[in-house]
Structures are given as C-alpha cells and as structure tokens.
Amino acid sequence: MPANRRFRDLIRIGPVQVGTSNDARGRGKHTAACTAPRCGFSADYDSRTAAELAARTHRCPAR
C-alpha cells in the first residue's frame, strides 16, 4: 500500500476518520482509521457503508 494515498470524502465519526481513495489498480477503497494516540486501528473496506459501520462500533483499547 503506497503511503501517499489521496483521500477524498473524509468524515469523522468520534475519533475515527473514514475516507475514500483508489488502490494501485484504480478501484475505490474505503478506509477507517482511528486517530486516538496509541490505538493503531485502521482497515480497508470495499464499501463505504462497511467502513462507516466499523467507525461507529470501534472501541479504542487505549482508553
């Protein structure tokens, strides 16, 4: 995964940001990533709905 992905349609749900980008083959990927310190949660999904659901149900273990 390249480190210079360009995200669009960013939203924040609690401490988690959800954004859309294209992968190396040009397909759209949706990423949910927690911005809390020492959390480290991030995952790629094929649908925006799945990424937003992950953001809504995420619980940081660092709390």
VOBA-150421 format. One record per residue (C-alpha): chain; residue in one letter; residue number from 1; x, y, z. Coordinates in steps of 0.05 Angstrom, whole numbers. Layout:
BEGIN
+---+---+-----+--------+--------+--------+
! c ! r !   k !      u !      v !      w !
+---+---+-----+--------+--------+--------+
! A ! A ! NUM !      X !      Y !      Z !
...
+---+---+-----+--------+--------+--------+
***
This chain:
BEGIN
+---+---+-----+--------+--------+--------+
! c ! r !   k !      u !      v !      w !
+---+---+-----+--------+--------+--------+
! A ! M !   1 !      0 !      0 !      0 !
! A ! P !   2 !     31 !     66 !    -20 !
! A ! A !   3 !     40 !    117 !     35 !
! A ! N !   4 !     18 !    175 !     -9 !
! A ! R !   5 !    -55 !    158 !    -20 !
! A ! R !   6 !   -101 !    216 !    -35 !
! A ! F !   7 !   -165 !    212 !      6 !
! A ! R !   8 !   -230 !    245 !    -12 !
! A ! D !   9 !   -298 !    249 !     23 !
! A ! L !  10 !   -267 !    249 !     92 !
! A ! I !  11 !   -314 !    246 !    151 !
! A ! R !  12 !   -300 !    238 !    226 !
! A ! I !  13 !   -342 !    193 !    270 !
! A ! G !  14 !   -316 !    201 !    341 !
! A ! P !  15 !   -241 !    190 !    339 !
! A ! V !  16 !   -245 !    151 !    273 !
! A ! Q !  17 !   -236 !    182 !    204 !
! A ! V !  18 !   -268 !    149 !    143 !
! A ! G !  19 !   -242 !    166 !     74 !
! A ! T !  20 !   -245 !    141 !      2 !
! A ! S !  21 !   -185 !    130 !    -43 !
! A ! N !  22 !   -163 !     89 !   -103 !
! A ! D !  23 !   -118 !     29 !    -95 !
! A ! A !  24 !    -60 !     11 !   -141 !
! A ! R !  25 !   -107 !    -19 !   -193 !
! A ! G !  26 !   -154 !     42 !   -194 !
! A ! R !  27 !   -210 !     11 !   -154 !
! A ! G !  28 !   -243 !     52 !    -99 !
! A ! K !  29 !   -226 !     32 !    -28 !
! A ! H !  30 !   -256 !     58 !     36 !
! A ! T !  31 !   -211 !     64 !     98 !
! A ! A !  32 !   -229 !     73 !    171 !
! A ! A !  33 !   -172 !     96 !    216 !
! A ! C !  34 !   -172 !    116 !    289 !
! A ! T !  35 !   -135 !    180 !    306 !
! A ! A !  36 !   -130 !    168 !    381 !
! A ! P !  37 !    -60 !    162 !    409 !
! A ! R !  38 !    -34 !     90 !    418 !
! A ! C !  39 !    -96 !     59 !    384 !
! A ! G !  40 !    -69 !     38 !    316 !
! A ! F !  41 !   -136 !     15 !    287 !
! A ! S !  42 !   -143 !     21 !    211 !
! A ! A !  43 !   -177 !    -23 !    159 !
! A ! D !  44 !   -195 !    -22 !     86 !
! A ! Y !  45 !   -265 !    -40 !     62 !
! A ! D !  46 !   -299 !    -49 !     -5 !
! A ! S !  47 !   -360 !     -8 !     13 !
! A ! R !  48 !   -368 !     59 !     47 !
! A ! T !  49 !   -424 !     31 !     90 !
! A ! A !  50 !   -378 !    -22 !    119 !
! A ! A !  51 !   -325 !     30 !    135 !
! A ! E !  52 !   -375 !     75 !    170 !
! A ! L !  53 !   -403 !     17 !    209 !
! A ! A !  54 !   -333 !     -1 !    233 !
! A ! A !  55 !   -323 !     71 !    254 !
! A ! R !  56 !   -388 !     73 !    293 !
! A ! T !  57 !   -374 !      8 !    330 !
! A ! H !  58 !   -299 !     18 !    343 !
! A ! R !  59 !   -277 !     20 !    416 !
! A ! C !  60 !   -206 !     43 !    430 !
! A ! P !  61 !   -167 !     -5 !    474 !
! A ! A !  62 !   -121 !     52 !    494 !
! A ! R !  63 !   -175 !     87 !    537 !
+---+---+-----+--------+--------+--------+
***
